[in-house]
Structures are given as structure tokens and as C-alpha cells.
Amino acid sequence: MPDENPLLKQATLLGGDPDAIREFYENWSEHYDTDLLLSMGYVGPEIAAEALVQHVSDTALILDAGCGTGLVGIELIKRKWDLTIDGIDLTPAMLAQSRSKGAYRKLNLADMAGPLFEIDDDIYDGVVCAGVFTAGHVGPAGIDELIRVAKPGAPIVLTVRDIAWEADGFKDKIETLEQEGKTRVVSVTESPYHTKENIFCQLVVLEVV
Ligand SMILES: C[S@@+](CC[C@H](N)C(=O)[O-])C[C@H]1O[C@@H](n2cnc3c(N)ncnc32)[C@H](O)[C@@H]1O
């Protein structure tokens, strides 16, 4: 197995600082798809989309949180072409790449580390978030807003990278949410994430109560 890609290593060291994250992804946006898909064998969008479509209708309204360049949108549309998908992200250049894919209805700037002011409660039939709950990006508190904007009964699908799962409190957060009666855990599955490197994630499927 090769060592972790230097760009990926750098990404985990951004410390959750929005300016550093934005600058990093602005610089990476143009080559992100090629680097992630071809060099690293990134399958986060595929596994997240596949999990989500098992739990939503053909015409559901979906939020892709931290949509990046739109890889998740493409994977969703491949599986259910009549979904309506909105995307949010912190980085304008990543949103521009998403826009060029043509899979999204609306694409808006938003910081998932805080309140998603632009989005009302109980809007989405399903929420998906791939590649954002990882070291140096958005912490477990970011899940609360995804729950707020999802309808009761809606699925929320998250990938959480191996190094962040326990160390950054995601495992505890998922358990606490269930204890508080906010979400039901449908499944938590360890899954390959970067198939050309020795990197795994937890694929988490929650149902909003
Ligand atoms: C590894 S990429 C994942 C993109 C896409 N979901 C995928 O799977 O390819 C991480 C994305 O999270 C976004 N991001 C990081 N911190 C964020 C925050 N606080 N709020 C919203 N988006 C954020 C970055 O701009 C970047 O587009």
C-alpha cells in the first residue's frame, strides 16, 4: 500500500480554520476529481450515494452538504435521475466545479461549522455528506444542523474518516444523538474510502426522529 497522498495529509491538518480550508480547496478545485478518483481511488461519493438511494423516493429533495466538485450529485443522478439535489459548500471554486456538472438545482455558499441560516427546518427528504467529516474539517457538532434541515423520518448519510471517528468524537456524537431521541442509527459500516491507499471510513446512516 503506498503512503498517504501529500495533499490528503495536508487536508487533515487544516485545523477546521475556514480561511485555510477555503484557500486549500480553491487551489485544489481544478485537479480535485482527477487526483481523488484516479490517484487515490476515492469512493466516498459512490458509497454515500448508494446508501442514500436505498432510503429515498425517486423524486426526493436531497441536500448534498459539503458538495465540493459535485461527485456525490453525479453518483446520485446515476442511480435515481429524477432526484432534486441542492448543494452547499464553503469554497466558491468547488461550487463552481459542481455547477459545471449540471446535477444540482441550487448551489450555495455555507459554513457547516455553524448554523445554516439560509435553510429552514424540515426541508429535505434526505441529506448526504461525503468527505467533510474528516480530520481538520467539520466536527461532530455539524451533524446537528443536518438533522434540523431534514424532515422527520429522512435519512442522513455521512462518511466519517477512520482517523476522526473516535479521536474527534463522531462515534460518541452518534450514540448521544440516539440517546437524546434525535436520530435512530440505521447502520454504521466500516468501508473502504481511498481504495488505492490504506484508508477507511465509517459509513453512517441515520434516520431523523
Ligand atoms: C474532501 S472534499 C469532499 C467534497 C465532496 N463531498 C466529495 O465527496 O468529493 C471536502 C469539502 O468540504 C468543504 N468544506 C470544508 N469545511 C467546510 C465547512 N465548514 N462548511 C462547508 N463546507 C466545508 C470543502 O470546501 C470541500 O469542498
PDBQT file of the ligand as one rigid body, heavy atoms in Angstrom, charges set to zero:
ROOT
HETATM    1  C1  LIG A 301     -12.873  16.277   0.630  1.00  0.00    +0.000 C 
HETATM    2  S1  LIG A 301     -13.952  17.476  -0.038  1.00  0.00    +0.000 S 
HETATM    3  C2  LIG A 301     -15.450  16.500  -0.238  1.00  0.00    +0.000 C 
HETATM    4  C3  LIG A 301     -16.304  17.036  -1.364  1.00  0.00    +0.000 C 
HETATM    5  C4  LIG A 301     -17.373  16.071  -1.862  1.00  0.00    +0.000 C 
HETATM    6  N1  LIG A 301     -18.426  15.887  -0.904  1.00  0.00    +0.000 N 
HETATM    7  C5  LIG A 301     -16.756  14.745  -2.248  1.00  0.00    +0.000 C 
HETATM    8  O1  LIG A 301     -17.061  13.739  -1.600  1.00  0.00    +0.000 OA
HETATM    9  O2  LIG A 301     -15.987  14.746  -3.212  1.00  0.00    +0.000 OA
HETATM   10  C6  LIG A 301     -14.355  18.457   1.353  1.00  0.00    +0.000 C 
HETATM   11  C7  LIG A 301     -15.272  19.627   1.022  1.00  0.00    +0.000 C 
HETATM   12  O3  LIG A 301     -15.755  20.145   2.251  1.00  0.00    +0.000 OA
HETATM   13  C8  LIG A 301     -15.834  21.534   2.135  1.00  0.00    +0.000 C 
HETATM   14  N2  LIG A 301     -15.834  22.088   3.482  1.00  0.00    +0.000 N 
HETATM   15  C9  LIG A 301     -14.836  22.036   4.391  1.00  0.00    +0.000 A 
HETATM   16  N3  LIG A 301     -15.204  22.661   5.513  1.00  0.00    +0.000 NA
HETATM   17  C10 LIG A 301     -16.466  23.105   5.299  1.00  0.00    +0.000 A 
HETATM   18  C11 LIG A 301     -17.391  23.847   6.080  1.00  0.00    +0.000 A 
HETATM   19  N4  LIG A 301     -17.084  24.283   7.313  1.00  0.00    +0.000 N 
HETATM   20  N5  LIG A 301     -18.605  24.125   5.560  1.00  0.00    +0.000 NA
HETATM   21  C12 LIG A 301     -18.929  23.713   4.306  1.00  0.00    +0.000 A 
HETATM   22  N6  LIG A 301     -18.096  23.018   3.520  1.00  0.00    +0.000 NA
HETATM   23  C13 LIG A 301     -16.874  22.725   4.012  1.00  0.00    +0.000 A 
HETATM   24  C14 LIG A 301     -14.623  21.912   1.306  1.00  0.00    +0.000 C 
HETATM   25  O4  LIG A 301     -14.781  23.181   0.711  1.00  0.00    +0.000 OA
HETATM   26  C15 LIG A 301     -14.599  20.777   0.297  1.00  0.00    +0.000 C 
HETATM   27  O5  LIG A 301     -15.325  21.098  -0.856  1.00  0.00    +0.000 OA
ENDROOT
TORSDOF 0
